[in-house]
Amino acid sequence: MEVITHPTPRTVDEVFTDFRGRRAGLIKALTTDMVKFYQTCDPEKENLCLYGLPNETWEVNLPVEEVPPELPEPA
């Protein structure tokens, strides 16, 4: 899959529009596109993530590298 970059929202309205689009994408993946979502999930790959995109679409991809694979135990 190709990585799509989106501009960083700067105002409250842009943040809300971004949130609303991503939320709509997640809901669409889990409801109307359920069969396509199920087919996209490959059991051979571990740690797949469902991402909602600002343009109200979704994608299943590996997690972003910025996230640590395991969180440390709290002290």
PDB file of N, CA, C and O in Angstrom, chain B, residues numbered from 101:
ATOM      1  N   MET B 101       0.825  -1.175   0.000  1.00  0.00           N
ATOM      2  CA  MET B 101       0.000   0.000   0.000  1.00  0.00           C
ATOM      3  C   MET B 101       0.874   1.245   0.000  1.00  0.00           C
ATOM      4  O   MET B 101       1.980   1.250   0.541  1.00  0.00           O
ATOM      5  N   GLU B 102       0.370   2.267  -0.601  1.00  0.00           N
ATOM      6  CA  GLU B 102       1.108   3.516  -0.709  1.00  0.00           C
ATOM      7  C   GLU B 102       0.749   4.424   0.461  1.00  0.00           C
ATOM      8  O   GLU B 102      -0.418   4.537   0.836  1.00  0.00           O
ATOM      9  N   VAL B 103       1.745   5.058   1.023  1.00  0.00           N
ATOM     10  CA  VAL B 103       1.513   5.955   2.147  1.00  0.00           C
ATOM     11  C   VAL B 103       1.031   7.293   1.619  1.00  0.00           C
ATOM     12  O   VAL B 103       1.652   7.881   0.733  1.00  0.00           O
ATOM     13  N   ILE B 104      -0.074   7.771   2.164  1.00  0.00           N
ATOM     14  CA  ILE B 104      -0.643   9.051   1.768  1.00  0.00           C
ATOM     15  C   ILE B 104      -0.373  10.040   2.889  1.00  0.00           C
ATOM     16  O   ILE B 104      -0.716   9.786   4.043  1.00  0.00           O
ATOM     17  N   THR B 105       0.236  11.161   2.553  1.00  0.00           N
ATOM     18  CA  THR B 105       0.490  12.173   3.573  1.00  0.00           C
ATOM     19  C   THR B 105      -0.582  13.245   3.489  1.00  0.00           C
ATOM     20  O   THR B 105      -1.025  13.613   2.401  1.00  0.00           O
ATOM     21  N   HIS B 106      -0.988  13.734   4.629  1.00  0.00           N
ATOM     22  CA  HIS B 106      -2.000  14.770   4.719  1.00  0.00           C
ATOM     23  C   HIS B 106      -1.406  15.947   5.468  1.00  0.00           C
ATOM     24  O   HIS B 106      -0.614  15.757   6.390  1.00  0.00           O
ATOM     25  N   PRO B 107      -1.778  17.158   5.084  1.00  0.00           N
ATOM     26  CA  PRO B 107      -1.241  18.321   5.797  1.00  0.00           C
ATOM     27  C   PRO B 107      -1.696  18.322   7.255  1.00  0.00           C
ATOM     28  O   PRO B 107      -2.789  17.855   7.577  1.00  0.00           O
ATOM     29  N   THR B 108      -0.852  18.849   8.121  1.00  0.00           N
ATOM     30  CA  THR B 108      -1.169  18.912   9.546  1.00  0.00           C
ATOM     31  C   THR B 108      -2.222  19.986   9.783  1.00  0.00           C
ATOM     32  O   THR B 108      -2.043  21.128   9.359  1.00  0.00           O
ATOM     33  N   PRO B 109      -3.336  19.633  10.464  1.00  0.00           N
ATOM     34  CA  PRO B 109      -4.353  20.646  10.755  1.00  0.00           C
ATOM     35  C   PRO B 109      -3.800  21.711  11.700  1.00  0.00           C
ATOM     36  O   PRO B 109      -3.062  21.397  12.633  1.00  0.00           O
ATOM     37  N   ARG B 110      -4.157  22.959  11.457  1.00  0.00           N
ATOM     38  CA  ARG B 110      -3.606  24.057  12.235  1.00  0.00           C
ATOM     39  C   ARG B 110      -4.654  24.818  13.049  1.00  0.00           C
ATOM     40  O   ARG B 110      -4.315  25.436  14.058  1.00  0.00           O
ATOM     41  N   THR B 111      -5.896  24.783  12.637  1.00  0.00           N
ATOM     42  CA  THR B 111      -6.935  25.502  13.370  1.00  0.00           C
ATOM     43  C   THR B 111      -7.907  24.497  13.985  1.00  0.00           C
ATOM     44  O   THR B 111      -7.871  23.306  13.673  1.00  0.00           O
ATOM     45  N   VAL B 112      -8.763  24.990  14.849  1.00  0.00           N
ATOM     46  CA  VAL B 112      -9.766  24.130  15.486  1.00  0.00           C
ATOM     47  C   VAL B 112     -10.678  23.524  14.429  1.00  0.00           C
ATOM     48  O   VAL B 112     -11.004  22.340  14.499  1.00  0.00           O
ATOM     49  N   ASP B 113     -11.087  24.316  13.462  1.00  0.00           N
ATOM     50  CA  ASP B 113     -11.955  23.803  12.404  1.00  0.00           C
ATOM     51  C   ASP B 113     -11.256  22.721  11.580  1.00  0.00           C
ATOM     52  O   ASP B 113     -11.879  21.722  11.220  1.00  0.00           O
ATOM     53  N   GLU B 114      -9.969  22.910  11.277  1.00  0.00           N
ATOM     54  CA  GLU B 114      -9.224  21.902  10.521  1.00  0.00           C
ATOM     55  C   GLU B 114      -9.065  20.611  11.328  1.00  0.00           C
ATOM     56  O   GLU B 114      -9.159  19.517  10.772  1.00  0.00           O
ATOM     57  N   VAL B 115      -8.825  20.735  12.628  1.00  0.00           N
ATOM     58  CA  VAL B 115      -8.698  19.550  13.483  1.00  0.00           C
ATOM     59  C   VAL B 115     -10.023  18.798  13.522  1.00  0.00           C
ATOM     60  O   VAL B 115     -10.041  17.571  13.425  1.00  0.00           O
ATOM     61  N   PHE B 116     -11.126  19.521  13.662  1.00  0.00           N
ATOM     62  CA  PHE B 116     -12.434  18.879  13.718  1.00  0.00           C
ATOM     63  C   PHE B 116     -12.776  18.216  12.387  1.00  0.00           C
ATOM     64  O   PHE B 116     -13.308  17.107  12.368  1.00  0.00           O
ATOM     65  N   THR B 117     -12.475  18.884  11.275  1.00  0.00           N
ATOM     66  CA  THR B 117     -12.732  18.305   9.958  1.00  0.00           C
ATOM     67  C   THR B 117     -11.903  17.039   9.761  1.00  0.00           C
ATOM     68  O   THR B 117     -12.397  16.049   9.221  1.00  0.00           O
ATOM     69  N   ASP B 118     -10.642  17.070  10.199  1.00  0.00           N
ATOM     70  CA  ASP B 118      -9.766  15.902  10.125  1.00  0.00           C
ATOM     71  C   ASP B 118     -10.339  14.755  10.958  1.00  0.00           C
ATOM     72  O   ASP B 118     -10.412  13.619  10.490  1.00  0.00           O
ATOM     73  N   PHE B 119     -10.743  15.056  12.188  1.00  0.00           N
ATOM     74  CA  PHE B 119     -11.327  14.047  13.079  1.00  0.00           C
ATOM     75  C   PHE B 119     -12.593  13.455  12.472  1.00  0.00           C
ATOM     76  O   PHE B 119     -12.771  12.237  12.459  1.00  0.00           O
ATOM     77  N   ARG B 120     -13.471  14.321  11.970  1.00  0.00           N
ATOM     78  CA  ARG B 120     -14.740  13.866  11.413  1.00  0.00           C
ATOM     79  C   ARG B 120     -14.516  12.950  10.204  1.00  0.00           C
ATOM     80  O   ARG B 120     -15.208  11.943  10.054  1.00  0.00           O
ATOM     81  N   GLY B 121     -13.554  13.295   9.345  1.00  0.00           N
ATOM     82  CA  GLY B 121     -13.258  12.461   8.185  1.00  0.00           C
ATOM     83  C   GLY B 121     -12.684  11.112   8.580  1.00  0.00           C
ATOM     84  O   GLY B 121     -13.069  10.082   8.026  1.00  0.00           O
ATOM     85  N   ARG B 122     -11.755  11.118   9.547  1.00  0.00           N
ATOM     86  CA  ARG B 122     -11.152   9.859  10.003  1.00  0.00           C
ATOM     87  C   ARG B 122     -12.200   8.971  10.673  1.00  0.00           C
ATOM     88  O   ARG B 122     -12.225   7.760  10.456  1.00  0.00           O
ATOM     89  N   ARG B 123     -13.057   9.575  11.481  1.00  0.00           N
ATOM     90  CA  ARG B 123     -14.122   8.822  12.158  1.00  0.00           C
ATOM     91  C   ARG B 123     -15.062   8.196  11.132  1.00  0.00           C
ATOM     92  O   ARG B 123     -15.435   7.029  11.257  1.00  0.00           O
ATOM     93  N   ALA B 124     -15.444   8.969  10.120  1.00  0.00           N
ATOM     94  CA  ALA B 124     -16.331   8.457   9.075  1.00  0.00           C
ATOM     95  C   ALA B 124     -15.674   7.294   8.329  1.00  0.00           C
ATOM     96  O   ALA B 124     -16.345   6.325   7.972  1.00  0.00           O
ATOM     97  N   GLY B 125     -14.367   7.390   8.095  1.00  0.00           N
ATOM     98  CA  GLY B 125     -13.655   6.303   7.429  1.00  0.00           C
ATOM     99  C   GLY B 125     -13.661   5.024   8.248  1.00  0.00           C
ATOM    100  O   GLY B 125     -13.867   3.937   7.708  1.00  0.00           O
ATOM    101  N   LEU B 126     -13.432   5.152   9.568  1.00  0.00           N
ATOM    102  CA  LEU B 126     -13.451   3.978  10.446  1.00  0.00           C
ATOM    103  C   LEU B 126     -14.836   3.342  10.494  1.00  0.00           C
ATOM    104  O   LEU B 126     -14.969   2.120  10.431  1.00  0.00           O
ATOM    105  N   ILE B 127     -15.858   4.173  10.607  1.00  0.00           N
ATOM    106  CA  ILE B 127     -17.230   3.652  10.647  1.00  0.00           C
ATOM    107  C   ILE B 127     -17.568   2.957   9.334  1.00  0.00           C
ATOM    108  O   ILE B 127     -18.203   1.903   9.332  1.00  0.00           O
ATOM    109  N   LYS B 128     -17.146   3.545   8.223  1.00  0.00           N
ATOM    110  CA  LYS B 128     -17.404   2.946   6.910  1.00  0.00           C
ATOM    111  C   LYS B 128     -16.725   1.580   6.793  1.00  0.00           C
ATOM    112  O   LYS B 128     -17.318   0.636   6.271  1.00  0.00           O
ATOM    113  N   ALA B 129     -15.483   1.474   7.277  1.00  0.00           N
ATOM    114  CA  ALA B 129     -14.761   0.199   7.204  1.00  0.00           C
ATOM    115  C   ALA B 129     -15.465  -0.881   8.010  1.00  0.00           C
ATOM    116  O   ALA B 129     -15.501  -2.040   7.596  1.00  0.00           O
ATOM    117  N   LEU B 130     -16.020  -0.515   9.150  1.00  0.00           N
ATOM    118  CA  LEU B 130     -16.622  -1.499  10.050  1.00  0.00           C
ATOM    119  C   LEU B 130     -18.090  -1.778   9.754  1.00  0.00           C
ATOM    120  O   LEU B 130     -18.673  -2.691  10.339  1.00  0.00           O
ATOM    121  N   THR B 131     -18.699  -1.003   8.852  1.00  0.00           N
ATOM    122  CA  THR B 131     -20.115  -1.210   8.539  1.00  0.00           C
ATOM    123  C   THR B 131     -20.306  -1.514   7.059  1.00  0.00           C
ATOM    124  O   THR B 131     -20.469  -2.677   6.691  1.00  0.00           O
ATOM    125  N   THR B 132     -20.290  -0.506   6.211  1.00  0.00           N
ATOM    126  CA  THR B 132     -20.615  -0.720   4.797  1.00  0.00           C
ATOM    127  C   THR B 132     -19.534  -1.476   4.036  1.00  0.00           C
ATOM    128  O   THR B 132     -19.852  -2.224   3.111  1.00  0.00           O
ATOM    129  N   ASP B 133     -18.264  -1.302   4.399  1.00  0.00           N
ATOM    130  CA  ASP B 133     -17.168  -1.993   3.711  1.00  0.00           C
ATOM    131  C   ASP B 133     -16.654  -3.192   4.506  1.00  0.00           C
ATOM    132  O   ASP B 133     -15.485  -3.558   4.392  1.00  0.00           O
ATOM    133  N   MET B 134     -17.517  -3.800   5.306  1.00  0.00           N
ATOM    134  CA  MET B 134     -17.088  -4.867   6.203  1.00  0.00           C
ATOM    135  C   MET B 134     -16.443  -6.040   5.452  1.00  0.00           C
ATOM    136  O   MET B 134     -15.428  -6.571   5.902  1.00  0.00           O
ATOM    137  N   VAL B 135     -17.010  -6.445   4.329  1.00  0.00           N
ATOM    138  CA  VAL B 135     -16.470  -7.579   3.576  1.00  0.00           C
ATOM    139  C   VAL B 135     -15.086  -7.226   3.026  1.00  0.00           C
ATOM    140  O   VAL B 135     -14.159  -8.030   3.121  1.00  0.00           O
ATOM    141  N   LYS B 136     -14.943  -6.036   2.457  1.00  0.00           N
ATOM    142  CA  LYS B 136     -13.645  -5.596   1.934  1.00  0.00           C
ATOM    143  C   LYS B 136     -12.625  -5.493   3.067  1.00  0.00           C
ATOM    144  O   LYS B 136     -11.466  -5.871   2.896  1.00  0.00           O
ATOM    145  N   PHE B 137     -13.053  -4.982   4.223  1.00  0.00           N
ATOM    146  CA  PHE B 137     -12.164  -4.869   5.380  1.00  0.00           C
ATOM    147  C   PHE B 137     -11.693  -6.253   5.819  1.00  0.00           C
ATOM    148  O   PHE B 137     -10.507  -6.447   6.086  1.00  0.00           O
ATOM    149  N   TYR B 138     -12.605  -7.207   5.896  1.00  0.00           N
ATOM    150  CA  TYR B 138     -12.258  -8.570   6.302  1.00  0.00           C
ATOM    151  C   TYR B 138     -11.272  -9.201   5.319  1.00  0.00           C
ATOM    152  O   TYR B 138     -10.331  -9.879   5.734  1.00  0.00           O
ATOM    153  N   GLN B 139     -11.482  -8.983   4.028  1.00  0.00           N
ATOM    154  CA  GLN B 139     -10.589  -9.547   3.018  1.00  0.00           C
ATOM    155  C   GLN B 139      -9.208  -8.891   3.051  1.00  0.00           C
ATOM    156  O   GLN B 139      -8.215  -9.525   2.694  1.00  0.00           O
ATOM    157  N   THR B 140      -9.138  -7.641   3.473  1.00  0.00           N
ATOM    158  CA  THR B 140      -7.869  -6.916   3.532  1.00  0.00           C
ATOM    159  C   THR B 140      -7.002  -7.396   4.683  1.00  0.00           C
ATOM    160  O   THR B 140      -5.776  -7.306   4.611  1.00  0.00           O
ATOM    161  N   CYS B 141      -7.617  -7.903   5.739  1.00  0.00           N
ATOM    162  CA  CYS B 141      -6.864  -8.360   6.909  1.00  0.00           C
ATOM    163  C   CYS B 141      -6.175  -9.679   6.578  1.00  0.00           C
ATOM    164  O   CYS B 141      -6.836 -10.696   6.370  1.00  0.00           O
ATOM    165  N   ASP B 142      -4.856  -9.656   6.531  1.00  0.00           N
ATOM    166  CA  ASP B 142      -4.047 -10.821   6.184  1.00  0.00           C
ATOM    167  C   ASP B 142      -3.566 -11.489   7.461  1.00  0.00           C
ATOM    168  O   ASP B 142      -2.804 -10.882   8.214  1.00  0.00           O
ATOM    169  N   PRO B 143      -3.992 -12.735   7.731  1.00  0.00           N
ATOM    170  CA  PRO B 143      -3.565 -13.401   8.968  1.00  0.00           C
ATOM    171  C   PRO B 143      -2.065 -13.678   9.019  1.00  0.00           C
ATOM    172  O   PRO B 143      -1.530 -13.945  10.095  1.00  0.00           O
ATOM    173  N   GLU B 144      -1.379 -13.621   7.882  1.00  0.00           N
ATOM    174  CA  GLU B 144       0.064 -13.848   7.853  1.00  0.00           C
ATOM    175  C   GLU B 144       0.841 -12.666   8.438  1.00  0.00           C
ATOM    176  O   GLU B 144       1.975 -12.829   8.888  1.00  0.00           O
ATOM    177  N   LYS B 145       0.235 -11.491   8.433  1.00  0.00           N
ATOM    178  CA  LYS B 145       0.908 -10.296   8.952  1.00  0.00           C
ATOM    179  C   LYS B 145       0.447 -10.042  10.380  1.00  0.00           C
ATOM    180  O   LYS B 145      -0.733 -10.183  10.700  1.00  0.00           O
ATOM    181  N   GLU B 146       1.394  -9.666  11.231  1.00  0.00           N
ATOM    182  CA  GLU B 146       1.055  -9.340  12.616  1.00  0.00           C
ATOM    183  C   GLU B 146       0.903  -7.835  12.766  1.00  0.00           C
ATOM    184  O   GLU B 146       1.465  -7.062  11.990  1.00  0.00           O
ATOM    185  N   ASN B 147       0.148  -7.433  13.760  1.00  0.00           N
ATOM    186  CA  ASN B 147       0.014  -6.029  14.154  1.00  0.00           C
ATOM    187  C   ASN B 147      -0.555  -5.129  13.072  1.00  0.00           C
ATOM    188  O   ASN B 147      -0.146  -3.972  12.973  1.00  0.00           O
ATOM    189  N   LEU B 148      -1.475  -5.612  12.265  1.00  0.00           N
ATOM    190  CA  LEU B 148      -2.103  -4.732  11.291  1.00  0.00           C
ATOM    191  C   LEU B 148      -2.992  -3.732  12.009  1.00  0.00           C
ATOM    192  O   LEU B 148      -3.602  -4.050  13.031  1.00  0.00           O
ATOM    193  N   CYS B 149      -3.063  -2.527  11.473  1.00  0.00           N
ATOM    194  CA  CYS B 149      -3.864  -1.463  12.078  1.00  0.00           C
ATOM    195  C   CYS B 149      -4.860  -0.931  11.057  1.00  0.00           C
ATOM    196  O   CYS B 149      -4.567  -0.860   9.863  1.00  0.00           O
ATOM    197  N   LEU B 150      -6.021  -0.565  11.534  1.00  0.00           N
ATOM    198  CA  LEU B 150      -7.025   0.085  10.707  1.00  0.00           C
ATOM    199  C   LEU B 150      -6.878   1.583  10.895  1.00  0.00           C
ATOM    200  O   LEU B 150      -6.970   2.087  12.014  1.00  0.00           O
ATOM    201  N   TYR B 151      -6.648   2.293   9.798  1.00  0.00           N
ATOM    202  CA  TYR B 151      -6.475   3.744   9.843  1.00  0.00           C
ATOM    203  C   TYR B 151      -7.636   4.417   9.131  1.00  0.00           C
ATOM    204  O   TYR B 151      -7.961   4.061   7.998  1.00  0.00           O
ATOM    205  N   GLY B 152      -8.260   5.380   9.781  1.00  0.00           N
ATOM    206  CA  GLY B 152      -9.237   6.237   9.138  1.00  0.00           C
ATOM    207  C   GLY B 152      -8.496   7.431   8.567  1.00  0.00           C
ATOM    208  O   GLY B 152      -7.664   8.033   9.246  1.00  0.00           O
ATOM    209  N   LEU B 153      -8.792   7.776   7.330  1.00  0.00           N
ATOM    210  CA  LEU B 153      -8.107   8.881   6.668  1.00  0.00           C
ATOM    211  C   LEU B 153      -9.009  10.113   6.622  1.00  0.00           C
ATOM    212  O   LEU B 153     -10.233   9.979   6.652  1.00  0.00           O
ATOM    213  N   PRO B 154      -8.429  11.305   6.551  1.00  0.00           N
ATOM    214  CA  PRO B 154      -9.224  12.541   6.577  1.00  0.00           C
ATOM    215  C   PRO B 154     -10.233  12.659   5.439  1.00  0.00           C
ATOM    216  O   PRO B 154     -11.201  13.410   5.560  1.00  0.00           O
ATOM    217  N   ASN B 155     -10.032  11.940   4.341  1.00  0.00           N
ATOM    218  CA  ASN B 155     -10.966  12.032   3.216  1.00  0.00           C
ATOM    219  C   ASN B 155     -12.088  10.988   3.307  1.00  0.00           C
ATOM    220  O   ASN B 155     -12.685  10.619   2.295  1.00  0.00           O
ATOM    221  N   GLU B 156     -12.361  10.524   4.512  1.00  0.00           N
ATOM    222  CA  GLU B 156     -13.449   9.581   4.817  1.00  0.00           C
ATOM    223  C   GLU B 156     -13.237   8.203   4.184  1.00  0.00           C
ATOM    224  O   GLU B 156     -14.201   7.494   3.895  1.00  0.00           O
ATOM    225  N   THR B 157     -11.983   7.831   3.971  1.00  0.00           N
ATOM    226  CA  THR B 157     -11.663   6.488   3.511  1.00  0.00           C
ATOM    227  C   THR B 157     -10.858   5.804   4.607  1.00  0.00           C
ATOM    228  O   THR B 157     -10.617   6.389   5.663  1.00  0.00           O
ATOM    229  N   TRP B 158     -10.447   4.581   4.359  1.00  0.00           N
ATOM    230  CA  TRP B 158      -9.712   3.825   5.368  1.00  0.00           C
ATOM    231  C   TRP B 158      -8.676   2.951   4.686  1.00  0.00           C
ATOM    232  O   TRP B 158      -8.734   2.715   3.480  1.00  0.00           O
ATOM    233  N   GLU B 159      -7.720   2.472   5.486  1.00  0.00           N
ATOM    234  CA  GLU B 159      -6.724   1.535   4.991  1.00  0.00           C
ATOM    235  C   GLU B 159      -6.275   0.643   6.136  1.00  0.00           C
ATOM    236  O   GLU B 159      -6.308   1.033   7.303  1.00  0.00           O
ATOM    237  N   VAL B 160      -5.859  -0.556   5.779  1.00  0.00           N
ATOM    238  CA  VAL B 160      -5.264  -1.482   6.741  1.00  0.00           C
ATOM    239  C   VAL B 160      -3.788  -1.553   6.392  1.00  0.00           C
ATOM    240  O   VAL B 160      -3.417  -1.856   5.258  1.00  0.00           O
ATOM    241  N   ASN B 161      -2.951  -1.268   7.384  1.00  0.00           N
ATOM    242  CA  ASN B 161      -1.518  -1.222   7.134  1.00  0.00           C
ATOM    243  C   ASN B 161      -0.784  -1.561   8.419  1.00  0.00           C
ATOM    244  O   ASN B 161      -1.386  -1.649   9.489  1.00  0.00           O
ATOM    245  N   LEU B 162       0.510  -1.747   8.302  1.00  0.00           N
ATOM    246  CA  LEU B 162       1.327  -1.972   9.487  1.00  0.00           C
ATOM    247  C   LEU B 162       1.395  -0.692  10.304  1.00  0.00           C
ATOM    248  O   LEU B 162       1.224   0.394   9.750  1.00  0.00           O
ATOM    249  N   PRO B 163       1.639  -0.789  11.606  1.00  0.00           N
ATOM    250  CA  PRO B 163       1.695   0.415  12.432  1.00  0.00           C
ATOM    251  C   PRO B 163       2.852   1.326  12.027  1.00  0.00           C
ATOM    252  O   PRO B 163       3.839   0.887  11.438  1.00  0.00           O
ATOM    253  N   VAL B 164       2.701   2.578  12.354  1.00  0.00           N
ATOM    254  CA  VAL B 164       3.727   3.576  12.076  1.00  0.00           C
ATOM    255  C   VAL B 164       4.947   3.269  12.932  1.00  0.00           C
ATOM    256  O   VAL B 164       4.808   2.835  14.076  1.00  0.00           O
ATOM    257  N   GLU B 165       6.125   3.485  12.397  1.00  0.00           N
ATOM    258  CA  GLU B 165       7.369   3.161  13.093  1.00  0.00           C
ATOM    259  C   GLU B 165       7.584   3.979  14.358  1.00  0.00           C
ATOM    260  O   GLU B 165       8.358   3.569  15.223  1.00  0.00           O
ATOM    261  N   GLU B 166       6.926   5.116  14.491  1.00  0.00           N
ATOM    262  CA  GLU B 166       7.125   5.982  15.648  1.00  0.00           C
ATOM    263  C   GLU B 166       6.616   5.348  16.939  1.00  0.00           C
ATOM    264  O   GLU B 166       7.058   5.715  18.028  1.00  0.00           O
ATOM    265  N   VAL B 167       5.700   4.410  16.821  1.00  0.00           N
ATOM    266  CA  VAL B 167       5.116   3.775  17.995  1.00  0.00           C
ATOM    267  C   VAL B 167       6.020   2.624  18.424  1.00  0.00           C
ATOM    268  O   VAL B 167       6.366   1.779  17.599  1.00  0.00           O
ATOM    269  N   PRO B 168       6.413   2.572  19.703  1.00  0.00           N
ATOM    270  CA  PRO B 168       7.256   1.454  20.143  1.00  0.00           C
ATOM    271  C   PRO B 168       6.473   0.141  20.062  1.00  0.00           C
ATOM    272  O   PRO B 168       5.273   0.127  20.335  1.00  0.00           O
ATOM    273  N   PRO B 169       7.133  -0.960  19.690  1.00  0.00           N
ATOM    274  CA  PRO B 169       6.428  -2.232  19.556  1.00  0.00           C
ATOM    275  C   PRO B 169       5.861  -2.740  20.876  1.00  0.00           C
ATOM    276  O   PRO B 169       4.826  -3.406  20.893  1.00  0.00           O
ATOM    277  N   GLU B 170       6.532  -2.429  21.976  1.00  0.00           N
ATOM    278  CA  GLU B 170       6.044  -2.822  23.296  1.00  0.00           C
ATOM    279  C   GLU B 170       6.223  -1.663  24.250  1.00  0.00           C
ATOM    280  O   GLU B 170       7.274  -1.022  24.275  1.00  0.00           O
ATOM    281  N   LEU B 171       5.213  -1.402  25.021  1.00  0.00           N
ATOM    282  CA  LEU B 171       5.316  -0.345  26.019  1.00  0.00           C
ATOM    283  C   LEU B 171       5.975  -0.908  27.268  1.00  0.00           C
ATOM    284  O   LEU B 171       5.716  -2.054  27.637  1.00  0.00           O
ATOM    285  N   PRO B 172       6.812  -0.135  27.917  1.00  0.00           N
ATOM    286  CA  PRO B 172       7.450  -0.632  29.140  1.00  0.00           C
ATOM    287  C   PRO B 172       6.428  -0.780  30.263  1.00  0.00           C
ATOM    288  O   PRO B 172       5.422  -0.072  30.302  1.00  0.00           O
ATOM    289  N   GLU B 173       6.698  -1.697  31.159  1.00  0.00           N
ATOM    290  CA  GLU B 173       5.831  -1.898  32.313  1.00  0.00           C
ATOM    291  C   GLU B 173       5.932  -0.687  33.234  1.00  0.00           C
ATOM    292  O   GLU B 173       7.020  -0.143  33.424  1.00  0.00           O
ATOM    293  N   PRO B 174       4.810  -0.261  33.807  1.00  0.00           N
ATOM    294  CA  PRO B 174       4.879   0.864  34.743  1.00  0.00           C
ATOM    295  C   PRO B 174       5.671   0.479  35.992  1.00  0.00           C
ATOM    296  O   PRO B 174       5.637  -0.667  36.441  1.00  0.00           O
ATOM    297  N   ALA B 175       6.373   1.448  36.532  1.00  0.00           N
ATOM    298  CA  ALA B 175       7.208   1.182  37.716  1.00  0.00           C
ATOM    299  C   ALA B 175       6.386   1.196  38.980  1.00  0.00           C
ATOM    300  O   ALA B 175       6.924   0.992  40.068  1.00  0.00           O
TER     301      ALA B 175
END
